[in-house]
Amino acid sequence: MDLNRNNQDLMREATKLWELRDGIKGEISSNRMTLNLIEWMSLVEGMATEVMNLDNEYNDRKNHPWKLYRRLRGASLSRDMAGKCEQVHGLWEKGKHLKAKFRLPMPVVGIPPAKIKYNSPMHKYVEDAVSFLEDQDIRRIGIWGIVGTGKTTIMEHLNHHENVKNMFDIVILVAIRKEWSEIGFQQQILDRLGLNVGSDDINKNAQVIFEELEKKKCLILLDDVFCTIDLEKIIGVHNMQTCKVVLATRDLAICKDMDVDDEIQVKKLSDVEALDMFKEKAGEYIKNYPRAVQVAQLVVKECGGLPLLIEKLAKTFKGMGGNIQRWTDGQRKLQDLMNEEGMGAVHQVLQFCYDSLDSNPKKDCFLYCALHSEKCEILARCLLECWRMEGFTDNDGHEILGHLINVSLLETSGNKKKVKMNKVLREMAMKISHERENSKILAMPCEGLKEPPNPKRWTQANRISLLDNELQNLPENLDCGNLFTMLLQRNKNLIVIAKLFFASMFCLRVLDLHGTGIKSLPLSLCTLIDLRGLYLNSCTHLVGLPTDIVALKKLEVLDIRGTKLKFVSLEEFSIDIDSSHQQGYRIANIIRKELATLEKLTSLKFWFPTVHCLYLFLMTNKAWKDFFDRTRPAWEDFSFRFQFAVGCQNLTCYQILGSFDDPSYNSLKFINGKGVNDLIRKVLAKTHAFGLINHVGASSLSEFDMENIEGLFVCSIEGCHEIETIIDVTGKTESALEILQHLHIRNASKLESIWKGPVLAGSLTRLRTLVLLKCRVLTKIFFDGMIQQLCKLEHLRVEECDEIEEIIMKSENSELESNQLRRLKTLTLLNLPKLTSIWAHDSLEWASLERIEISICPMLKKLPFNINNAPKLRCISCQQEWWEALEWSNDGIKQRLNPLCAFTSSSG
């Protein structure tokens, strides 16, 4: 009977919804709830009442069928239940999406520091600190020494030390600002924890921090402490038995005042140690030129045993190459400079490093970095873009950035995607900028400003940075005729900009407003006739631009990702078009014609309704046609940036690659297409992130030609019901997909295999994420030899794959090495009715595994763990009934894992 079936369907969907709600409550603290999650929770509670009312009515009718009005109500009740079932499922889908978007704070953040030489003085200091941290009786450590001895380097190495990661759930590194305040300090902690609940009430903030950290093993690293900080008052440290603190300071008295349990004095290097360090950093020239050693000895004497100065000078002299005369002249110039001690001497040495830069563009680019806080990691791509728009660089930005990194004037992450500037270097850069013509900067980033600086300070500046503050308004009637760059990003409370704010800024070239709360922009924006870059991305409330924006004829970059803009008047074109309406096709074609006239356009995010529309754009815009005709592979050619969607689409499809969006990635989403098109092949060859959605006429991704997909970092396949295998390399003799990092396969009903043919060495070696969802006939995941290549796999998710019985098949992996999945961090297994095994033994070392989620896997009776093989495991999310029914080789394993369980509600 429809009524009975609809009741069963409704209650099943409702149970799923309540289970999701309870799971989110268990995993996400109330302080961490986003506004969207809070709103969703409220909707769920209201829905629960409505569902129970319908269920009660159904049961009442079932128990009293003789009552006439209940018999008459049967048909409408059935319809109500069916409708409510759809609403419940929709709410469940929304909750899954919100949960997937939610991110707990990373255990460690920041750019990993450069490696330090084993058994060097710095290495010994770091290992001494780690040894103290391992001592259960020591909860507070003080590291002290004069400026330049390497205290910050020690703190950065502690932040990323492998042993420290194993000891603590989270490491929080805080650099104490000169403008230190108790509220500001608390806000830094709250920001690191991802808690958007800060207030002006110290006690309230302290309680929130305490509640978040009391159940965690936490290490707090306080760098550059220049005054006594009452940690008990500010964050409640005395009540957190599992929290330890390391502070770095120039003043031993501060260590005493803050009651450290042990101290480490960081001393100057001896003459021998200093020369050894210089030789190590200067590299080959010391070995190849004996005269260079003599110069090095003289240079090292000027450094006073301070590692900071030795490193910077060694890299500077290394940059002079093998010209010993330049080394000698440099040493003499340095000697003439050195007439001060302490901080003055430090600045003079760093001034020498700056003066040694051999071109004004390099000096300009270096000083520009001082607009960002020393705590900020700057996206290299964005920095290069700003340098180019300021006119510092043409096509040599990468070369200049590399040089500044090589001479240690900038620090970088391993992949060089982000850079930052050392605090002392930034102080020196600010000083030089103040004295240099046309380089004066007003830089107050990350200082918690609620009111803008005095208008007189704006007038004197050539570049202004007030990013990451709490500004609510900006001044009007300014005189900023010599202003070239203004950075105001991530001032979330900035909602309105005064009408005449931009009126005097006719020289402005770079304007960054991204992540602000603005809803519109004043007409005075259109007076910025020299503007090259306008960044409005993540302005989620922005709904319109001034109609006269067409006056910005020099504009090269307009970033409006994540806004509510409907029309953008660069010759009147629209980015977000409603593709579900026929009118959208007409608008898109109009826009396509206008885009073709923008000769300087090098970055484009656009929806092309048909492949033919894309073809017409490329045929009429020579620069873009030439780009796609070039033979350079995708991973080498970043001169043009694009995010293309091609084909009839809906909102869900358009956003499918959103979770992977990297501004530096070229992405292509091919939607509702048929067969394999030559133009799509050509665009695919320049693509880094590819989404194939609702496609027919192809049984394998390989049909797009392997050489065209070798440059992919990201691949997502959804709703492609004719795909039978992802990669077919039958008969091939070369490795494939060597740089692919993320592979997502969803709703592929005929998928029989991920890989067909030999998995040659080098294939998939950089894959970090693998997601399989609703692949109903897939029987195995890791095909012959495939798992041996996945040395960097970090995240594995398998859901609703009905035929999967083993995650790692014993029959095909009998000689699996114990550390095969050493990078795996998360394992998610959901709704796998035939799953019986993750791995048949406990022989694998799950060295990096942090979280497991298992639900509705009724035949899975054992986990592949022993007492020692998953040292970093922090959470097992599962149902309690399933957990209690598991089989164990000994009780010690269950006792070891039981505290890690986060139980979700049973499905009913």
C-alpha positions in Angstrom: 0.0 0.0 0.0 1.4 3.5 -1.0 0.6 4.9 2.5 2.6 2.2 4.3 5.5 2.5 1.9 5.5 6.3 2.0 5.6 6.1 5.8 8.5 3.7 5.7 10.4 5.9 3.2 9.8 9.0 5.3 11.0 7.5 8.5 14.1 6.0 6.9 15.0 9.4 5.4 14.2 11.1 8.7 16.5 8.6 10.6 19.3 9.4 8.2 18.8 13.1 8.8 18.8 12.8 12.6 21.8 10.6 12.5 23.6 13.2 10.4 22.5 15.9 12.9 23.7 14.0 15.9 27.0 13.2 14.1 27.6 16.9 13.4 26.8 17.8 17.0 29.3 15.2 18.2 32.1 16.4 15.9 31.6 20.1 15.9 31.5 22.2 19.1 28.9 24.9 19.5 31.7 27.5 19.4 32.8 26.3 16.0 29.3 26.1 14.4 29.1 28.3 11.3 26.0 30.4 10.7 24.9 28.1 7.9 25.2 25.0 10.2 23.3 26.8 13.0 20.5 27.7 10.5 20.5 24.1 9.2 20.2 22.7 12.7 17.2 24.9 13.3 15.6 23.6 10.1 16.2 20.0 11.2 14.6 20.6 14.5 11.5 22.1 12.8 11.4 19.2 10.3 11.6 16.7 13.2 8.4 18.1 14.6 6.6 17.9 11.3 7.8 14.4 10.6 6.7 13.2 14.1 3.3 14.8 13.6 2.8 12.9 10.3 4.0 9.7 11.9 1.7 10.1 14.8 -1.2 10.7 12.4 -0.3 7.6 10.5 -0.1 5.4 13.6 -3.4 6.8 14.9 -5.0 5.9 11.6 -3.4 2.5 11.6 -4.7 1.8 15.2 -8.2 3.2 14.6 -9.1 2.4 11.0 -12.9 2.4 11.7 -13.0 6.2 12.1 -14.4 7.6 8.9 -12.5 10.9 8.7 -9.2 8.9 9.1 -10.2 6.7 6.1 -10.9 9.8 4.0 -7.6 11.3 5.0 -5.6 8.3 3.8 -4.8 9.5 0.3 -3.8 13.1 1.3 -1.7 11.7 4.2 0.1 9.5 1.8 0.8 12.5 -0.5 1.9 14.7 2.5 4.4 11.9 3.5 5.8 11.6 0.0 6.3 15.4 -0.2 7.8 15.5 3.3 10.1 12.7 2.4 11.6 14.8 -0.5 12.0 17.7 1.8 13.8 15.6 4.4 16.1 14.2 1.8 16.9 17.7 0.5 17.8 18.8 4.0 20.0 15.7 4.4 21.8 16.5 1.2 22.3 20.1 2.3 23.7 18.9 5.7 26.1 16.5 4.0 27.3 19.4 1.8 27.8 21.7 4.8 29.6 19.0 6.7 31.9 18.3 3.8 32.8 22.0 3.6 33.5 22.2 7.3 37.2 22.0 8.1 38.7 21.5 11.6 41.9 23.5 12.2 45.0 21.7 10.9 47.3 20.3 13.6 50.1 22.4 12.2 50.0 25.4 9.8 52.7 27.6 8.3 55.5 27.3 5.8 57.9 24.5 6.8 61.3 26.0 7.5 64.5 25.0 5.7 66.2 22.0 7.0 69.0 22.5 9.5 72.2 20.6 9.5 72.3 17.5 11.7 74.3 18.1 14.9 74.7 21.8 14.2 74.2 24.2 17.2 70.7 25.0 15.9 69.8 21.3 15.6 70.9 20.7 19.2 68.8 23.6 20.5 65.7 22.2 18.7 66.4 18.6 20.0 66.9 20.0 23.6 63.5 21.7 23.4 61.9 18.5 22.1 63.5 16.5 24.9 62.0 18.9 27.5 58.6 18.6 25.8 58.8 14.8 26.2 59.3 15.3 29.9 55.9 15.0 31.6 57.0 17.2 34.5 57.9 20.1 32.3 55.0 22.2 31.1 56.6 25.5 30.3 59.9 26.2 28.5 61.8 29.5 28.0 64.1 30.0 25.1 66.1 33.2 25.4 69.0 35.0 23.7 69.9 38.3 21.9 68.4 39.3 18.5 69.6 37.3 15.5 70.7 34.1 17.4 67.9 32.0 15.8 65.1 31.8 18.4 62.4 32.2 15.7 64.1 29.5 13.6 63.9 27.2 16.6 60.2 27.9 17.1 59.4 27.3 13.5 61.2 23.9 13.6 59.3 23.0 16.8 56.1 23.9 14.9 56.9 21.3 12.2 58.9 18.7 14.2 57.7 15.2 13.6 58.0 14.2 17.2 56.1 17.3 18.3 53.3 16.4 15.8 53.1 12.9 17.4 52.9 14.4 21.0 50.2 17.0 20.4 46.8 17.2 18.7 47.4 20.8 17.7 50.4 23.2 17.7 49.6 27.0 17.9 52.4 29.4 16.9 51.8 33.0 17.9 54.2 35.8 17.0 53.7 38.6 19.6 53.1 41.9 17.9 54.6 45.2 19.0 51.0 46.5 19.3 50.3 43.7 21.8 47.1 43.6 23.7 45.3 40.9 25.7 42.3 40.9 23.3 44.5 40.9 20.3 46.5 37.9 21.6 43.3 36.0 22.3 42.0 36.8 18.8 45.2 35.3 17.3 44.5 32.1 19.3 40.8 32.1 18.3 41.7 32.7 14.6 44.1 29.7 14.7 41.4 27.5 16.1 39.0 28.7 13.5 36.6 30.2 16.0 34.7 33.2 14.9 33.5 34.1 18.4 35.9 36.8 19.6 34.6 39.7 21.7 36.0 42.5 23.8 35.4 40.5 27.0 38.7 38.9 28.1 37.0 36.4 30.4 34.5 35.3 27.8 37.3 34.7 25.2 39.4 32.9 27.8 36.5 30.5 28.5 35.9 29.8 24.8 39.6 29.0 24.3 39.7 26.9 27.4 36.6 24.9 26.3 38.2 24.3 22.9 41.6 23.1 24.2 40.8 21.4 27.5 40.4 18.0 26.0 43.2 18.3 23.5 47.0 17.8 23.8 48.1 21.3 22.9 51.4 23.1 22.4 51.5 26.9 22.4 54.6 28.5 20.9 55.0 32.2 21.7 57.6 33.9 19.6 59.3 37.2 20.3 57.8 37.8 23.8 58.8 41.2 25.0 56.6 41.6 28.1 55.2 39.3 30.7 51.9 37.6 29.6 49.4 36.3 32.1 48.5 33.0 30.3 46.3 31.9 33.2 44.1 34.9 32.8 44.1 35.1 29.1 43.6 31.5 28.0 43.2 29.5 31.2 46.4 27.5 30.8 46.6 26.5 34.5 43.5 24.4 34.2 44.7 22.6 31.0 46.8 19.7 32.2 47.6 18.5 28.7 48.7 22.0 27.4 52.4 23.0 27.2 54.0 26.4 26.4 57.3 27.3 24.8 58.2 31.0 24.8 61.0 32.8 23.0 62.3 36.1 24.3 65.4 38.3 24.3 65.0 38.8 28.1 65.8 36.1 30.7 63.7 38.1 33.2 60.6 37.4 31.2 61.3 33.7 31.4 61.5 34.0 35.2 58.3 36.2 35.4 56.3 33.6 33.4 57.4 30.7 35.6 59.2 28.5 33.1 60.2 25.1 34.3 63.3 25.0 32.2 65.4 27.4 30.1 67.4 27.2 26.9 69.9 30.0 26.3 70.6 30.4 22.6 74.2 31.7 22.3 76.1 33.3 19.5 78.1 30.9 17.3 81.8 30.5 17.9 84.1 31.7 15.1 84.5 28.1 13.8 80.8 27.4 13.9 80.1 30.7 12.2 82.5 30.0 9.4 81.1 26.5 8.9 77.6 27.9 8.6 78.8 30.5 6.1 80.5 27.8 4.0 77.4 25.6 4.1 75.1 28.5 2.9 77.5 29.9 0.3 78.0 26.5 -1.3 80.3 25.7 -4.2 82.1 29.0 -4.4 83.8 28.5 -1.0 85.0 25.1 -2.2 86.2 26.2 -5.7 87.9 29.5 -4.8 90.4 29.5 -1.9 90.5 33.3 -1.8 86.7 33.2 -1.1 87.5 31.5 2.3 89.7 34.4 3.3 86.9 36.9 2.4 84.4 34.7 4.2 86.4 34.9 7.4 86.4 38.6 7.3 82.7 38.8 6.6 81.8 36.4 9.4 83.7 38.6 11.9 81.2 41.4 11.1 78.3 39.1 12.0 79.1 38.8 15.7 78.2 35.1 15.7 74.5 35.7 14.8 73.1 33.0 12.5 70.5 35.4 11.0 73.2 37.6 9.6 75.5 34.8 8.6 72.7 33.2 6.5 71.7 36.4 4.8 75.2 37.4 4.0 76.3 34.0 2.8 73.4 33.9 0.4 74.1 37.4 -0.8 77.8 36.6 -1.5 76.7 33.4 -3.2 74.5 35.5 -5.5 77.7 37.4 -6.6 78.9 34.2 -8.3 82.5 33.3 -8.7 83.7 36.9 -9.1 86.2 37.2 -6.2 86.7 40.9 -6.9 83.0 41.4 -6.2 83.4 39.4 -3.0 86.3 41.6 -1.9 84.5 44.8 -2.7 81.4 43.6 -0.9 83.4 42.8 2.2 85.0 46.2 2.3 81.6 47.9 1.8 80.2 45.8 4.6 83.1 46.7 6.9 82.5 50.4 6.2 78.8 50.1 7.1 79.4 48.3 10.5 79.6 51.1 13.1 76.8 50.0 15.4 75.9 47.2 17.7 72.8 45.3 18.6 69.7 45.9 16.5 71.5 48.7 14.6 74.2 46.3 13.4 71.5 43.8 12.3 69.8 46.4 10.2 73.0 47.5 8.7 73.9 44.0 7.6 70.5 43.5 6.1 70.8 46.9 4.4 73.9 45.6 2.8 72.0 42.5 1.5 69.4 44.8 0.1 72.0 47.1 -1.5 73.6 44.0 -3.2 70.4 43.4 -5.2 71.7 44.2 -8.7 68.6 46.0 -10.2 65.9 48.4 -9.2 63.1 46.0 -10.1 64.5 43.5 -7.6 64.6 46.1 -4.9 61.1 47.3 -5.7 59.7 43.8 -5.6 61.4 43.1 -2.3 60.1 46.3 -0.7 56.5 45.6 -2.0 56.4 42.4 0.2 56.6 44.6 3.3 52.9 45.4 2.6 52.1 42.0 4.1 52.6 41.0 7.8 55.5 38.8 8.6 52.9 36.2 9.7 51.2 36.3 6.4 51.9 33.7 3.7 51.6 35.4 0.4 50.4 33.5 -2.7 53.3 33.7 -5.1 50.9 33.9 -8.0 49.1 37.0 -6.6 52.4 38.6 -5.7 53.7 38.2 -9.3 50.5 39.6 -10.7 50.8 42.7 -8.5 54.4 43.2 -9.4 53.5 43.1 -13.1 50.6 45.5 -12.7 52.7 47.9 -10.7 55.2 47.9 -13.6 58.1 46.3 -11.7 58.3 43.3 -13.9 57.4 42.2 -17.4 58.0 38.5 -18.0 60.8 38.1 -15.5 58.7 38.0 -12.3 59.4 34.3 -11.6 63.1 35.0 -12.0 63.1 37.9 -9.6 61.1 35.9 -7.0 63.5 33.0 -7.3 66.4 35.3 -6.7 64.9 36.9 -3.6 64.3 33.4 -2.3 67.8 32.3 -3.1 69.4 35.2 -1.3 67.1 34.5 1.7 65.3 37.9 1.5 62.1 35.9 1.2 61.2 32.5 2.7 59.1 30.0 0.9 57.2 26.7 1.2 58.7 23.6 -0.5 56.5 24.0 -3.6 57.2 27.8 -3.8 53.4 28.6 -4.0 53.6 30.8 -1.0 56.3 33.2 0.4 56.7 35.3 3.5 59.1 37.9 4.8 61.1 37.6 8.1 60.1 40.0 10.8 63.5 41.7 11.1 63.8 42.0 7.3 60.3 43.6 7.1 61.3 46.2 9.7 64.3 47.0 7.6 62.2 47.1 4.4 59.8 49.5 6.1 62.7 51.8 7.1 64.1 51.8 3.5 60.7 52.5 2.0 60.2 55.5 4.3 63.5 57.0 3.0 63.1 56.1 -0.7 61.4 58.3 -3.2 58.0 56.9 -4.6 58.2 53.9 -2.3 56.6 55.2 0.9 54.2 52.8 2.4 51.5 52.9 5.0 51.4 49.2 6.2 49.3 48.2 9.2 48.1 44.7 8.3 46.7 42.2 10.9 46.6 44.9 13.7 43.0 44.6 14.7 42.2 48.2 13.5 38.6 49.2 13.8 39.2 52.8 12.6 41.3 53.9 9.6 44.6 55.8 10.1 44.7 59.6 10.1 44.0 60.9 6.5 47.3 62.8 6.6 49.1 59.4 6.6 47.2 58.3 3.5 48.3 61.5 1.7 52.0 60.7 2.1 51.8 57.0 1.0 52.5 55.5 -2.4 51.3 52.1 -1.3 48.8 51.3 1.5 48.1 48.0 3.2 45.3 47.7 5.8 44.4 44.1 5.1 43.1 41.6 7.7 41.8 44.2 10.1 38.3 45.0 11.4 37.7 48.3 9.6 34.1 49.4 9.4 34.5 52.6 7.4 37.0 54.5 5.3 37.7 58.3 5.1 36.4 60.6 2.4 37.9 63.6 0.7 41.4 62.1 0.6 44.4 63.5 -1.3 46.0 60.3 -2.7 47.3 61.4 -6.1 50.5 59.3 -5.8 48.9 56.1 -4.6 49.7 53.0 -6.7 48.5 50.0 -4.6 45.8 49.7 -1.9 45.2 46.4 -0.1 42.1 46.3 2.0 41.2 42.6 1.7 39.5 40.6 4.4 38.1 43.5 6.3 34.8 41.6 6.8 33.1 44.5 8.6 33.7 46.9 5.8 30.2 47.2 4.2 30.1 50.7 2.7 32.7 52.8 0.9 32.2 56.5 0.9 31.1 58.1 -2.4 34.3 60.1 -3.0 36.7 57.7 -1.5 38.5 56.9 -4.8 38.1 60.4 -6.3 41.8 61.4 -6.0 43.4 58.0 -6.7 43.9 58.5 -10.5 47.3 56.7 -10.3 46.0 53.6 -8.5 47.0 50.4 -10.3 46.2 47.6 -7.8 43.0 47.6 -5.7 42.3 44.5 -3.5 38.9 44.5 -1.8 38.4 40.7 -1.7 36.7 39.2 1.3 35.2 42.4 2.5 31.5 42.9 3.3 30.8 45.5 0.6 27.4 45.4 -1.2 28.3 47.9 -3.9 31.0 50.3 -5.1 30.8 54.0 -5.4 30.9 55.8 -8.8 34.3 57.3 -7.9 35.7 53.8 -8.7 35.3 54.7 -12.4 37.9 57.6 -12.1 40.7 55.0 -11.6 41.8 55.3 -15.2 45.2 53.6 -14.5 43.7 50.6 -12.7 45.1 47.3 -13.9 43.9 44.8 -11.2 40.6 44.9 -9.3 40.1 42.0 -6.8 36.5 41.5 -5.6 36.5 37.8 -5.1 34.7 36.4 -2.0 32.7 39.7 -1.6 29.7 37.5 -1.0 27.3 40.5 -0.6 28.4 42.4 -3.7 25.5 42.6 -6.2 26.5 45.3 -8.6 29.2 47.5 -10.1 29.0 51.1 -11.4 27.6 51.3 -14.9 30.6 53.4 -16.0 33.2 50.8 -15.2 33.8 50.6 -18.9 36.0 53.7 -18.3 38.6 51.4 -16.8 40.3 50.7 -20.1 43.6 49.5 -18.7 42.0 46.9 -16.5 43.7 43.5 -17.0 42.4 41.4 -14.1 38.9 41.5 -12.7 38.3 38.8 -10.1 34.6 38.4 -9.2 34.6 34.8 -8.0 32.2 34.2 -5.1 30.2 37.4 -5.6 26.5 37.9 -6.5 27.3 40.0 -9.5 25.0 39.4 -12.5 26.4 41.8 -15.0 29.9 43.1 -15.4 30.3 46.1 -17.7 33.6 45.5 -19.4 31.8 46.1 -22.7 28.8 44.7 -20.9 29.5 41.1 -20.2 28.0 38.7 -17.7 29.9 36.0 -15.8 27.1 34.2 -13.9 24.5 33.4 -16.5 21.3 31.4 -15.7 22.0 28.5 -18.1 18.6 26.9 -17.4 16.8 29.6 -19.4 17.0 29.9 -23.2 17.8 33.6 -22.8 21.1 32.5 -21.2 22.3 31.2 -24.6 21.6 34.5 -26.3 23.4 36.5 -23.6 26.4 34.1 -23.6 26.9 34.6 -27.3 26.7 38.4 -27.0 29.3 38.2 -24.2 31.5 35.9 -26.3 31.7 38.4 -29.1 32.7 41.2 -26.6 35.3 39.0 -25.0 37.0 38.5 -28.3 37.7 42.3 -28.5 39.7 42.3 -25.1 43.2 41.9 -26.5 44.9 42.0 -23.1 42.7 39.5 -21.4 44.8 36.8 -19.8 42.4 35.4 -17.2 38.8 34.3 -18.0 36.1 32.4 -16.1 33.1 31.8 -18.4 30.3 29.4 -19.4 30.1 28.6 -23.1 26.7 27.1 -23.9 28.0 24.9 -26.7 31.3 23.7 -28.0 30.7 25.8 -31.1 30.4 28.9 -29.0 33.9 28.1 -27.5 35.2 27.5 -31.0 34.0 30.9 -32.2 35.6 32.7 -29.2 39.0 31.0 -29.9 38.8 31.8 -33.6 38.1 35.5 -33.0 40.6 36.1 -30.2 44.1 35.6 -31.6 45.9 35.6 -28.3 43.8 32.8 -26.8 43.9 30.8 -30.1 47.7 31.0 -30.1 47.7 29.8 -26.5 45.7 26.7 -27.2 47.8 26.0 -30.4 51.1 26.0 -28.5 52.5 22.6 -27.8 53.9 23.4 -24.3 52.2 21.0 -21.8 49.7 22.3 -19.2 52.0 22.0 -16.2 54.6 24.3 -17.9 52.3 26.9 -19.5 50.6 29.3 -17.0 50.6 32.4 -19.2 46.8 32.3 -19.6 44.4 31.3 -16.8 40.9 30.0 -17.5 38.0 28.3 -15.9 35.7 27.1 -18.6 32.3 25.4 -18.4 31.1 24.0 -21.8 27.6 22.7 -22.4 24.1 22.7 -21.0 24.3 22.7 -17.2 22.7 23.3 -13.9 24.0 24.9 -10.7 25.2 21.6 -9.2 27.3 20.8 -12.3 28.7 24.3 -12.5 30.1 24.0 -8.9 31.4 20.5 -9.2 35.1 21.4 -9.2 34.6 24.2 -6.6 36.3 22.3 -3.8 39.4 22.0 -5.9 39.4 25.6 -7.2 42.9 27.0 -7.1 43.3 30.3 -8.8 46.4 29.0 -10.6 44.6 26.0 -12.0 43.1 26.1 -15.5 39.8 24.2 -15.2 37.5 22.7 -17.8 34.0 21.4 -17.1 32.5 19.5 -20.1 28.8 19.0 -19.4 26.1 16.9 -21.2 28.5 16.3 -24.1 28.6 13.6 -26.6 31.6 11.7 -28.0 35.1 13.1 -28.2 35.5 16.5 -29.7 38.8 17.7 -31.2 38.4 21.2 -29.7 37.8 19.8 -26.3 41.0 17.7 -26.7 42.9 20.8 -27.5 41.6 22.8 -24.5 42.1 19.7 -22.3 45.8 19.7 -23.2 46.1 23.1 -21.3 43.9 22.0 -18.4 44.9 21.3 -14.9 41.4 20.4 -13.4 38.9 18.5 -15.6 35.3 17.8 -14.8 33.4 15.4 -17.2 29.7 15.5 -16.3 26.7 13.6 -17.7 28.7 12.6 -20.7 27.8 10.0 -23.3 29.6 8.4 -26.2 32.9 7.6 -24.3 33.7 4.4 -22.4 37.0 5.7 -21.1 38.8 9.0 -20.3 41.7 7.7 -22.4 39.5 8.3 -25.5 40.4 12.0 -25.1 44.0 10.9 -25.8 46.5 10.2 -23.0 48.8 13.0 -24.0 46.0 15.5 -23.4 45.3 14.4 -19.9 48.9 14.0 -18.6 48.8 17.6 -17.3 45.8 17.1 -15.0 46.1 17.7 -11.3 42.4 17.2 -10.7 39.9 14.9 -12.4 36.2 14.6 -11.5 33.8 12.3 -13.4 30.1 12.4 -12.5 27.0 10.9 -14.0 28.8 9.4 -16.9 26.9 6.1 -17.3 28.7 4.8 -20.3 32.2 5.0 -18.7 33.5 1.5 -18.1 37.1 2.3 -17.1 38.8 5.5 -16.3 42.2 4.9 -17.8 42.9 2.3 -20.5 46.7 1.9 -21.2 46.5 -1.5 -22.8 49.5 -1.9 -25.0 51.2 1.3 -23.6 54.8 1.2 -22.5 55.0 4.6 -20.6 53.7 5.6 -17.2 50.5 7.7 -17.1 49.0 10.5 -14.9 52.2 11.1 -13.1 51.1 14.4 -11.6 47.4 13.7 -10.9 46.6 14.7 -7.3 42.8 14.3 -7.0 40.5 11.8 -8.6 36.7 11.9 -7.9 34.3 9.4 -9.5 30.6 9.8 -8.8 27.5 8.0 -10.1 29.2 5.9 -12.8 26.8 3.0 -13.0 28.8 0.9 -15.5 32.3 1.5 -14.1 34.0 -1.8 -13.9 37.6 -0.6 -13.3 39.6 2.5 -12.5 42.6 1.2 -14.5 42.9 -1.2 -17.4 46.3 -2.4 -18.5 49.7 -2.4 -16.8 50.3 0.1 -13.9 53.8 1.1 -14.9 56.2 2.7 -12.4 55.6 6.5 -12.1 51.9 6.3 -12.7 49.6 7.9 -10.1 52.6 8.5 -7.8 51.3 12.0 -6.7 47.7 11.0 -6.2 46.5 12.4 -2.8 42.7 12.0 -3.0 40.6 9.2 -4.3 36.8 9.3 -4.0 34.4 6.6 -5.3 30.6 7.2 -5.0 27.8 5.2 -6.4 29.9 3.0 -8.6 27.4 0.2 -8.3 29.2 -2.6 -10.3 32.8 -1.8 -9.3 34.2 -4.9 -7.6 37.8 -3.8 -6.8 39.6 -0.6 -6.2 43.3 -1.2 -6.5 44.1 -3.2 -9.6 47.3 -5.2 -10.2 50.2 -3.2 -9.1 48.2 0.0 -8.6 48.5 0.3 -4.8 52.3 0.1 -5.0 52.3 3.4 -6.9 50.1 5.3 -4.4 52.9 6.4 -2.0 51.3 9.9 -1.5 47.6 8.9 -1.1 46.2 10.9 1.8 42.4 10.6 1.5 40.3 7.6 0.4 36.5 7.7 0.4 34.4 4.8 -0.9 30.6 5.2 -0.6 27.6 3.3 -2.0 29.7 0.9 -4.1 27.5 -2.2 -3.7 29.9 -4.9 -5.0 33.1 -3.9 -3.1 34.1 -6.7 -0.8 37.7 -5.7 0.0 39.4 -2.4 0.0 42.8 -3.9 -0.5 42.4 -7.4 -2.1 44.5 -10.0 -0.5 44.7 -12.1 -3.7 46.4 -9.3 -5.6 48.6 -7.8 -2.9 50.3 -10.8 -1.2 53.7 -9.0 -1.2 52.5 -5.6 0.0 55.2 -3.6 1.8 54.2 -2.6 5.4 54.6 1.2 4.7 52.7 1.1 1.4 50.0 3.6 2.6 52.2 5.7 4.9 50.7 9.0 3.9 47.0 8.1 4.2 45.3 10.5 6.7 41.6 9.8 6.3 39.6 6.7 5.4 35.8 7.0 4.8 33.7 3.9 4.1 30.0 4.4 3.9 27.1 2.1 2.9 29.1 -0.8 1.5 26.8 -3.8 2.1 29.3 -6.5 0.9 32.5 -5.1 2.5 34.2 -7.7 4.6 37.8 -6.4 4.8 39.9 -3.3 4.7 43.1 -5.4 4.7 43.3 -9.0 5.7 46.1 -8.5 8.3 47.4 -6.0 10.7 50.8 -5.9 8.9 50.4 -2.5 7.3 51.8 0.6 9.0 49.2 3.3 9.0 51.8 5.9 10.0 49.8 9.1 9.1 46.2 7.9 9.6 44.3 10.5 11.7 40.6 9.7 11.1 38.3 6.9 10.0 34.6 7.1 9.3 32.6 3.8 8.8 28.9 3.6 8.5 26.4 0.9 7.2 29.1 -1.7 6.5 27.4 -4.6 8.3 29.7 -7.4 7.1 32.9 -5.7 8.1 33.9 -7.5 11.4 37.6 -6.6 11.8 39.9 -3.6 11.6 43.5 -3.9 10.3 45.0 -2.5 13.4 47.3 -3.7 16.2 48.4 -1.7 19.3 51.1 0.2 17.5 50.5 0.5 13.8 48.3 3.6 13.8 50.1 6.1 16.1 48.4 9.3 14.9 44.8 8.0 14.8 42.6 10.5 16.6 39.0 9.7 15.7 36.9 6.7 14.7 33.4 7.8 13.7 31.0 4.8 13.6 27.9 3.4 15.1 28.2 1.9 18.6 26.4 -1.3 17.8 28.7 -2.0 15.0 31.8 -1.2 17.1 30.7 -3.5 19.9 30.2 -6.4 17.5 33.7 -6.2 16.1 36.1 -9.1 16.5 39.6 -8.5 18.0 42.7 -10.6 18.1 43.3 -9.3 21.7 41.5 -7.0 24.0 44.4 -4.6 24.2 43.7 -3.3 20.7 40.1 -2.4 21.5 41.2 -0.7 24.8 43.7 1.3 22.8 41.2 2.4 20.2 38.0 2.7 22.3 38.8 6.3 23.5 39.1 7.5 19.9 35.5 6.6 19.0 32.9 9.2 18.2 29.6 7.3 18.0 26.9 8.3 15.7 23.2 7.3 16.1 22.1 4.0 14.9 20.1 3.8 11.6 16.7 2.5 12.2 
